[in-house]
Amino acid sequence: MTAPTPPTPPFRDPRLPFAKRIDDLLSRLTREEKTAFLHQFAPGVERLGIAAFRTGQEALHGVAWMGPATVFPQAVGLGATWNPELVRRVGDAVSKEVRAMRAKDERVGLNVWAPTVNLLRHPLWGRNEEGYSEDPKLTSAIATAYTHGLRGDHPTYWRTAPVLKHWLAHNNETDRSTTSSSVRPRVLHEYDLRAFRETVEAGAVAGVMPAYNLVNGRPNHVSPYLGEHLRAWTDEELLVCSDAGAPSNLVDSEHYFDTHEEATAASLVAGVDSFTDHGTDSSQMTGRLRGALERGLLTDADLDTAVRRQLSVRFRLGEFDPEYDPHDATCEFDSPGHRGLAQEAAEQAVVLLKNDGVLPLAPDTRIAVVGLLVDECKLDWYSGTLLHRSTPLEGLYERFGAERVEFAEGVDRVRLKTSSGAFLHVPVAADAADEVRGAEGALDPALLAGRTDLPPLTTDATGTELALVDWGEGVLTLRAPDGRYLSVAEDGRVRASADQPGGWIVQETFRLEPHENGHLLKHLGTGRHVCVSADGVKVAEEDPEVFELVVAERGEDAVVRAATAADVVVVVAGNDPHINGRETEDRTTLRLPEHQERLLRAARAANPATVLALVSAYPYAVDPATLPAVLWTAHGGQAAGTALARVLAGDVSPAGRLPQTWYAGDADLPGLLDYDVIGARQTYLYFEGTPLFPFGHGLSYTSFGYDGLTTRAEDGTLHVSFSVTNTGDVTADEVAQLYTRAVESSVPRPRRELLGHRRVALAPGATAELSFEVPLSAFAFWDVSQDRWRVEPGAYELLAGASSEDIRLRTAVTLEGEPALPRPVVAGGLAAAGFDEQSGIEIVDRTKVSGDAVTPAGGATGELVYRDCDFGRGVSEVTVEVAGEGTVELSLDGGRALAVLSTSAPTSGPYDYVSLGASVAAAGVHDVRLRLRGPLRLAHVGFSG
C-alpha cells in the first residue's frame, strides 16, 4: 500500500498571500534557526527544504565582484545623463545579468546592494563616484529609475531586491566609523531624508543599508529614524542590512556599548535585520544574538520581526515558487542589447563644459591625444570585470583612423639607481600567464592575494626603464615595459605583477621620500620601504635602499612632440578610482594633480588648440580660460572610449549635465564634516559664490530656444508648461530644467531648487511641449517651530532653463500656504535641537535610544537662536534639562542675559540629565538666544509661571 502524500505546508502554497505563508514558516522555525537567519550568510534548513541565502550582491553600475559582466558608467556618470528612463533600462540589464550569472554560480546573490543615494554634498568625498547628484530631487529620480529596473515589472515577483545605501548623512571617509554628522531638523527633512524617502515611496526598494557613521551622536545602526521615518514611508516589509563590520564597530571603534550582546540587541530592536560581520563565519554574530536572548536584551518576538522581513524579500524573489517565478529562466548576459546600452549610457554621460568652436572635430583633423588616461579604461571598487574594453585612444583610432592620431601618454620614464650603482631590474617572465584582477570572482575581493608566480625585481648594471606617474600628493605608480605595475604580495617581494592598481589596500602605490643625496622608496600599502637584498627586491622594516631617480624622459617632452605636429590636441586627464579619493580615503583638494597640470601646460603651450577631456569620479578645479574646449565624463565603463570619440567627432551631440556644482577652488568648500548645507551655504541650493561650472550645466553642438512658460494651480497641484525648440542644425538632446525660488521667506530658503526636468531629443526646428505637475507640497519647508512641513504663503518664482544659472524663462505664482505661528513655548517649551540658527553647536544624542540634545563643539562656547517664541501673558521661570558640566545663558532679542543657569558639579554621565531653574520675566513674542559654555548637553528648555 502506497503511503499517502503529506499535505503541502501552507508556506509552500502559492495560492496564499505572502504574509500568511511567512507566518506559517516562522511557526516552523526553531529559535536557533531564526537566529542563524540573521547573519549575512543564512544557512539552509534541510528539514524544511529551505536553501541557504545571502544578502548583498554589489551591482552599482553592473554586477560587481563576481567576474566578467557588462560594465556601465559609474553612478555619478549615470546621474550626469539626467535620464531616468535610460537608467531604468540600465537597472533592467543589470538585474538580468544577475539572474543569468546566478544560474551558473550560486554565489551570485539576488539581494543587490544598490543604488547609493547619498547626496554628493561635498566634492572631496572619496566615494563621490557612487552617488548620483548633490540634489535630492535628481538623486531620487535616478535612484527610483534604477531600482525599478532592478526590481523588474512583474506585479508579484521581483527579479532582484534592491537595497539603498547608505543611511544616513554619510559623505566622509575620514574616520567614517567614529565621526558624527550634525544634522539639524531642516537639513534632515529637506535634504538627507528626502532622497531616501522619495525612492522608497516609489515602491521598488527592498531595504536599506545603514552607514558606518553616527548622526547627531548616535550610530546609524541603532538609529530611531529606521522606525520613525524609513518604515513609515511604505507598507512593504523593508530589510535593513548592516554594512560590513559595522555591528562590531559599535563596541570596538565607536565604544557606544560596553558589550557586543548589548550592541547587537540594540541594532536589532532599532531595525537592523541582517548582520554583515566576520565574512562567511556566522558564529560570532549568532553567538552574540544567543547571548542577548539569554540576558533578556532580546525577545523571540524581536527575532520574528527581523526574520519576517528577510523572508518577505525571499518570497518576493520567487525562492519558494520556482515554477511561478517569471525571472527564473532569465539568461540575457553580454547581449548585443546590453553592449549597445553600455555605449548609449556612456555617450549620454558626457558633459561639454566649454566650447569655443573647436568641437566637433572635422573628419580630417590630425589629432594628438595625450595624457595618463588616454589608453586606460579604469574600473572602480564596485565594478565588474571587463568583457569588452574601449579606451579613448582605441575610440579615436577607430573613429578617425590610426594614421591621423598621434599618442603620447606623458609618463615620466625613469630608472632607479641604488647606492651601489646598480639599477632596479624587472626580470623577463615570458611564460607567465596574463591575469586580470577579479576575473575569477570573489565574495570578498578584499581577500584576493597578489601574484607570487612572477620573479621579484633584482638589480643589474643597466636596469629597467619604468613608467612613473604621480597621481597627486606624491603618490606614485611604477609600470614595467610589459604593462604590469610594480606591486607587493604577501611575501613582501616587489614584482611587476599587477594589471592595474587596485584592491581594498592598494599594493601598487609608492612614495619617493627625500633622504640624504637621494630618495627612499616607500610602499604605501605596507608602510615599509623598499630594500635590496641578495634574494631580490622587497619591502622591510630595516635597511631601506637609498635610490637616485634617473630620468630618461619627462612626460611633457613626449607631449610637446605629439602636440606640435597636430591640428588639435586632446588632453585626457583625471583620476585612477583606486588612488587618492575612493572608499576609505577622501580627497584633500580639488586641484588636478601636478603631473597632469604639467602635461596640460605643455600641450597648451605647444598648441593653443588644446581640448581638455576630464575622465574622473569627481569635479576638479581647473582653469578653462585658455582652453577652447573642456569636457567631463565619469569613468564610462566598457564603452567609454568609443563614446568619447563619437562625441568629439560630432556623431553624438553632448547632452550630459553636471549633477553637482563644480567649485572654482578649495576656498569655496565648507569643512568636510560640516553637514549643515543651510548654515554653511553648500551645494547649488545655497552656495552664494560664483561656481566654476554650475549645477545642471552642459553645452550642446546646437542651440535651443525656450518659450511659453505658463502655470495653473488646481487641486493641490501646480501645472507648469513651456516649450523647447531646437534652433540649430544638429539633432540633439536638451535637458530642460524647472526650478523654484521663494521670493520672500521668513527663513533661509534655496537660491534655486529643482522641481523637475526632462531630457528630450529634438531634430533641427522641432519643438517639444513640456508639462510638469508639481504638488504644492514641493514648495514646503520643515518648520522647526511646528515640527512639520509648511508651505509659506507668498510669491514663488518658477524658473525654466538649461542649468541652475542659465535661466531662459521665469514667472511667479502666489501660494496661499499657511501663515507662520509663533512657537508655543509656554505649552511645550523648546526642544534644544529645534533651533533656527546656531554657531559653534553640535547636535548629539539625548539618550542612546532616541532624542537629540545640543552641545558646544569641543566643549567650548556655542550660541543658539529660536525665533518668534510666544510667552503669552507672561512667564516667571525658566528650566533647562542638562547633562555634563557648564552654563546656559538666556537672553531675549539679543539683549542682556536674563538668566544664567550653571551645574554645581558634573553629572554622573552624558545621559544623566538634571533640571536647573531660574527666575525670568518675559511676555509676548521674542527671539530666544541661548549661550552654552563648557562640556554640557542641553536637551530641553521649559517656561512656566
Secondary structure as the mmCIF struct_conf table of DSSP 4:
data_model
#
loop_
_struct_conf.conf_type_id
_struct_conf.id
_struct_conf.beg_label_comp_id
_struct_conf.beg_label_asym_id
_struct_conf.beg_label_seq_id
_struct_conf.end_label_comp_id
_struct_conf.end_label_asym_id
_struct_conf.end_label_seq_id
HELX_LH_PP_P HELX_LH_PP_P1 THR A 2 PRO A 9
HELX_RH_3T_P HELX_RH_3T_P1 PRO A 10 ARG A 12
TURN_TY1_P TURN_TY1_P1 PRO A 14 ARG A 15
BEND BEND1 LEU A 16 LEU A 16
HELX_RH_AL_P HELX_RH_AL_P1 PHE A 18 ARG A 28
BEND BEND2 LEU A 29 LEU A 29
HELX_RH_AL_P HELX_RH_AL_P2 ARG A 31 PHE A 37
TURN_TY1_P TURN_TY1_P2 LEU A 38 LEU A 38
STRN STRN1 HIS A 39 HIS A 39
BEND BEND3 GLN A 40 GLN A 40
STRN STRN2 PHE A 41 ALA A 42
HELX_LH_PP_P HELX_LH_PP_P2 PRO A 43 GLY A 44
STRN STRN3 VAL A 45 VAL A 45
HELX_RH_3T_P HELX_RH_3T_P2 GLU A 46 LEU A 48
TURN_TY1_P TURN_TY1_P3 GLY A 49 GLY A 49
STRN STRN4 ILE A 50 ILE A 50
HELX_LH_PP_P HELX_LH_PP_P3 ALA A 51 ALA A 52
STRN STRN5 PHE A 53 GLU A 58
BEND BEND4 LEU A 60 GLY A 62
BEND BEND5 TRP A 65 GLY A 67
STRN STRN6 PRO A 68 PRO A 68
HELX_LH_PP_P HELX_LH_PP_P4 PHE A 72 GLN A 74
HELX_RH_AL_P HELX_RH_AL_P3 ALA A 75 ALA A 80
TURN_TY1_P TURN_TY1_P4 THR A 81 TRP A 82
HELX_RH_AL_P HELX_RH_AL_P4 PRO A 84 LYS A 104
TURN_TY1_P TURN_TY1_P5 GLU A 106 ARG A 107
BEND BEND6 VAL A 108 VAL A 108
BEND BEND7 LEU A 110 LEU A 110
STRN STRN7 ASN A 111 TRP A 113
STRN STRN8 THR A 116 THR A 116
TURN_TY1_P TURN_TY1_P6 PRO A 123 LEU A 124
TURN_TY1_P TURN_TY1_P7 GLY A 126 ARG A 127
HELX_RH_3T_P HELX_RH_3T_P3 ASN A 128 GLU A 130
BEND BEND8 GLU A 134 ASP A 135
HELX_RH_AL_P HELX_RH_AL_P5 PRO A 136 ARG A 151
BEND BEND9 ASP A 153 ASP A 153
BEND BEND10 PRO A 155 THR A 156
BEND BEND11 ARG A 159 THR A 160
STRN STRN9 ALA A 161 TRP A 167
BEND BEND12 LEU A 168 ALA A 169
TURN_TY1_P TURN_TY1_P8 THR A 174 THR A 178
STRN STRN10 SER A 180 SER A 181
HELX_RH_AL_P HELX_RH_AL_P6 PRO A 185 VAL A 187
HELX_RH_PI_P HELX_RH_PI_P1 LEU A 188 ASP A 192
HELX_RH_AL_P HELX_RH_AL_P7 LEU A 193 GLU A 201
TURN_TY1_P TURN_TY1_P9 ALA A 202 GLY A 203
STRN STRN11 GLY A 207 PRO A 210
BEND BEND13 TYR A 212 ASN A 213
STRN STRN12 LEU A 214 VAL A 215
TURN_TY1_P TURN_TY1_P10 ASN A 216 GLY A 217
STRN STRN13 ARG A 218 PRO A 219
HELX_RH_3T_P HELX_RH_3T_P4 ASN A 220 VAL A 222
TURN_TY1_P TURN_TY1_P11 PRO A 224 PRO A 224
HELX_RH_AL_P HELX_RH_AL_P8 TYR A 225 GLU A 228
TURN_TY1_P TURN_TY1_P12 HIS A 229 HIS A 229
HELX_RH_3T_P HELX_RH_3T_P5 LEU A 230 ALA A 232
BEND BEND14 TRP A 233 TRP A 233
BEND BEND15 ASP A 235 GLU A 236
STRN STRN14 LEU A 239 VAL A 240
STRN STRN15 CYS A 241 CYS A 241
HELX_LH_PP_P HELX_LH_PP_P5 SER A 242 ASP A 243
TURN_TY1_P TURN_TY1_P13 ALA A 244 GLY A 245
HELX_RH_AL_P HELX_RH_AL_P9 ALA A 246 ASP A 252
TURN_TY1_P TURN_TY1_P14 SER A 253 SER A 253
BEND BEND16 GLU A 254 GLU A 254
BEND BEND17 PHE A 257 THR A 259
HELX_RH_AL_P HELX_RH_AL_P10 HIS A 260 ALA A 270
TURN_TY1_P TURN_TY1_P15 GLY A 271 GLY A 271
STRN STRN16 SER A 274 PHE A 275
BEND BEND18 HIS A 278 HIS A 278
TURN_TY1_P TURN_TY1_P16 GLY A 279 THR A 280
HELX_RH_AL_P HELX_RH_AL_P11 SER A 283 GLU A 294
TURN_TY1_P TURN_TY1_P17 ARG A 295 GLY A 296
BEND BEND19 LEU A 297 LEU A 298
HELX_RH_AL_P HELX_RH_AL_P12 ASP A 300 ARG A 316
TURN_TY1_P TURN_TY1_P18 LEU A 317 PHE A 320
TURN_TY1_P TURN_TY1_P19 PRO A 322 TYR A 324
TURN_TY1_P TURN_TY1_P20 PRO A 326 ALA A 329
BEND BEND20 ASP A 334 ASP A 334
HELX_RH_AL_P HELX_RH_AL_P13 PRO A 336 GLN A 348
TURN_TY1_P TURN_TY1_P21 ALA A 349 ALA A 349
STRN STRN17 VAL A 351 ASN A 355
BEND BEND21 ASP A 356 GLY A 357
BEND BEND22 PRO A 360 PRO A 360
HELX_LH_PP_P HELX_LH_PP_P6 LEU A 361 ALA A 362
TURN_TY1_P TURN_TY1_P22 PRO A 363 ASP A 364
STRN STRN18 ILE A 367 VAL A 370
BEND BEND23 GLY A 371 GLY A 371
TURN_TY1_P TURN_TY1_P23 LEU A 372 ASP A 375
TURN_TY1_P TURN_TY1_P24 TRP A 381 TYR A 382
STRN STRN19 THR A 385 THR A 385
BEND BEND24 LEU A 387 HIS A 388
HELX_RH_AL_P HELX_RH_AL_P14 PRO A 392 PHE A 400
HELX_RH_3T_P HELX_RH_3T_P6 ALA A 402 ARG A 404
STRN STRN20 VAL A 405 ALA A 408
HELX_LH_PP_P HELX_LH_PP_P7 VAL A 411 VAL A 411
STRN STRN21 ASP A 412 LYS A 417
TURN_TY1_P TURN_TY1_P25 SER A 419 SER A 420
BEND BEND25 GLY A 421 GLY A 421
STRN STRN22 PHE A 423 HIS A 425
TURN_TY1_P TURN_TY1_P26 ALA A 430 ASP A 431
HELX_LH_PP_P HELX_LH_PP_P8 ALA A 432 ASP A 434
TURN_TY1_P TURN_TY1_P27 ARG A 437 GLU A 440
BEND BEND26 LEU A 443 LEU A 443
HELX_RH_3T_P HELX_RH_3T_P7 PRO A 445 LEU A 447
HELX_LH_PP_P HELX_LH_PP_P9 LEU A 448 ARG A 451
BEND BEND27 ASP A 453 LEU A 454
HELX_LH_PP_P HELX_LH_PP_P10 PRO A 455 LEU A 457
STRN STRN23 THR A 458 ASP A 460
BEND BEND28 ALA A 461 THR A 462
STRN STRN24 LEU A 466 ASP A 470
BEND BEND29 GLY A 472 GLY A 472
TURN_TY1_P TURN_TY1_P28 GLU A 473 GLY A 474
STRN STRN25 LEU A 476 ARG A 479
TURN_TY1_P TURN_TY1_P29 PRO A 481 ASP A 482
BEND BEND30 GLY A 483 GLY A 483
HELX_LH_PP_P HELX_LH_PP_P11 ARG A 484 ARG A 484
STRN STRN26 TYR A 485 VAL A 488
TURN_TY1_P TURN_TY1_P30 GLU A 490 ASP A 491
STRN STRN27 ARG A 493 ARG A 493
STRN STRN28 VAL A 494 ALA A 498
BEND BEND31 ASP A 499 PRO A 501
TURN_TY1_P TURN_TY1_P31 GLY A 503 VAL A 506
BEND BEND32 GLN A 507 GLU A 508
STRN STRN29 PHE A 510 HIS A 515
TURN_TY1_P TURN_TY1_P32 GLU A 516 ASN A 517
STRN STRN30 GLY A 518 HIS A 523
TURN_TY1_P TURN_TY1_P33 LEU A 524 GLY A 527
STRN STRN31 ARG A 528 SER A 533
TURN_TY1_P TURN_TY1_P34 ALA A 534 ASP A 535
STRN STRN32 GLY A 536 ALA A 540
BEND BEND33 GLU A 541 GLU A 542
HELX_LH_PP_P HELX_LH_PP_P12 PRO A 544 GLU A 545
STRN STRN33 VAL A 546 GLU A 553
HELX_RH_AL_P HELX_RH_AL_P15 GLY A 555 THR A 564
TURN_TY1_P TURN_TY1_P35 ALA A 565 ALA A 565
BEND BEND34 ASP A 567 ASP A 567
STRN STRN34 VAL A 568 GLY A 574
TURN_TY1_P TURN_TY1_P36 PRO A 577 HIS A 578
BEND BEND35 ILE A 579 GLY A 581
STRN STRN35 ARG A 582 ARG A 582
TURN_TY1_P TURN_TY1_P37 GLU A 583 THR A 584
STRN STRN36 GLU A 585 GLU A 585
BEND BEND36 THR A 588 THR A 588
BEND BEND37 LEU A 590 LEU A 590
STRN STRN37 ARG A 591 ARG A 591
HELX_LH_PP_P HELX_LH_PP_P13 LEU A 592 PRO A 593
HELX_RH_AL_P HELX_RH_AL_P16 GLU A 594 ALA A 606
BEND BEND38 PRO A 608 PRO A 608
STRN STRN38 THR A 610 VAL A 615
BEND BEND39 ALA A 617 TYR A 618
STRN STRN39 ALA A 621 ALA A 621
TURN_TY1_P TURN_TY1_P38 ALA A 625 THR A 626
BEND BEND40 PRO A 628 PRO A 628
STRN STRN40 ALA A 629 THR A 633
HELX_RH_3T_P HELX_RH_3T_P8 GLY A 637 ALA A 639
HELX_RH_AL_P HELX_RH_AL_P17 ALA A 640 ALA A 649
TURN_TY1_P TURN_TY1_P39 GLY A 650 GLY A 650
BEND BEND41 ASP A 651 VAL A 652
BEND BEND42 PRO A 659 GLN A 660
STRN STRN41 TRP A 662 TRP A 662
BEND BEND43 ALA A 664 GLY A 665
HELX_RH_3T_P HELX_RH_3T_P9 ASP A 666 ASP A 668
TURN_TY1_P TURN_TY1_P40 LEU A 672 LEU A 673
TURN_TY1_P TURN_TY1_P41 VAL A 677 ARG A 681
HELX_RH_AL_P HELX_RH_AL_P18 THR A 683 TYR A 686
BEND BEND44 GLY A 689 GLY A 689
BEND BEND45 LEU A 692 LEU A 692
STRN STRN42 PHE A 693 PHE A 693
TURN_TY1_P TURN_TY1_P42 PHE A 695 GLY A 696
STRN STRN43 LEU A 699 LEU A 699
BEND BEND46 TYR A 701 THR A 702
STRN STRN44 PHE A 704 GLU A 714
TURN_TY1_P TURN_TY1_P43 ASP A 715 GLY A 716
STRN STRN45 THR A 717 ASN A 726
BEND BEND47 GLY A 728 VAL A 730
STRN STRN46 ALA A 732 ALA A 742
BEND BEND48 VAL A 743 GLU A 744
BEND BEND49 SER A 746 VAL A 747
BEND BEND50 ARG A 751 ARG A 752
STRN STRN47 GLU A 753 LEU A 762
TURN_TY1_P TURN_TY1_P44 PRO A 764 GLY A 765
STRN STRN48 THR A 767 PRO A 775
HELX_RH_3T_P HELX_RH_3T_P10 LEU A 776 PHE A 779
STRN STRN49 PHE A 781 ASP A 783
TURN_TY1_P TURN_TY1_P45 VAL A 784 ASP A 787
STRN STRN50 ARG A 788 ARG A 790
HELX_LH_PP_P HELX_LH_PP_P14 VAL A 791 GLU A 792
BEND BEND51 PRO A 793 PRO A 793
STRN STRN51 GLY A 794 GLY A 801
BEND BEND52 ALA A 802 GLU A 805
STRN STRN52 ILE A 807 LEU A 815
STRN STRN53 ARG A 823 ARG A 823
HELX_RH_AL_P HELX_RH_AL_P19 VAL A 825 GLY A 828
STRN STRN54 LEU A 830 ALA A 831
TURN_TY1_P TURN_TY1_P46 ALA A 832 ALA A 833
BEND BEND53 ASP A 836 ASP A 836
STRN STRN55 GLU A 837 SER A 839
BEND BEND54 GLY A 840 GLY A 840
STRN STRN56 ILE A 841 ASP A 845
BEND BEND55 ARG A 846 SER A 850
STRN STRN57 ASP A 852 PRO A 856
HELX_RH_3T_P HELX_RH_3T_P11 ALA A 857 GLY A 859
BEND BEND56 ALA A 860 ALA A 860
STRN STRN58 THR A 861 ASP A 870
TURN_TY1_P TURN_TY1_P47 GLY A 872 ARG A 873
STRN STRN59 VAL A 875 GLY A 884
BEND BEND57 GLU A 885 GLU A 885
STRN STRN60 THR A 887 LEU A 892
TURN_TY1_P TURN_TY1_P48 ASP A 893 GLY A 894
BEND BEND58 ARG A 896 ARG A 896
STRN STRN61 ALA A 897 SER A 902
BEND BEND59 SER A 904 ALA A 905
BEND BEND60 SER A 908 GLY A 909
TURN_TY1_P TURN_TY1_P49 PRO A 910 TYR A 911
STRN STRN62 VAL A 914 ALA A 922
BEND BEND61 GLY A 924 GLY A 924
STRN STRN63 VAL A 925 ARG A 933
BEND BEND62 GLY A 934 PRO A 935
STRN STRN64 LEU A 936 SER A 944
#
